[in-house]
Amino acid sequence: MAQPTFDEDKGQWAKQAAIVVLTDTTGGAVTDAVDDTTASVKDDIASLAAKINELRTALINAGILATD
């Protein structure tokens, strides 16, 4: 992974490479909890994928991350 670079001309950090959206094919339910039971592994993975996608969107909206 490339290290971030500072754009001296613009006086700001250069946008970082795009991160693709995760596709959830687990069939699990998205929740705000990740627990330690094996019965809920699909739900946990679905929840983590949803949170990662939220973070990705926030970074794009803040102008920190490129979209492509």
Secondary structure, 3 states (H helix, E strand, C coil): CCCCCEECCCCEECCECCCCCCCCCCCCCCCCCCCCCHHHHHHHHHHHHHHHHHHHHHHHHCCCECCC
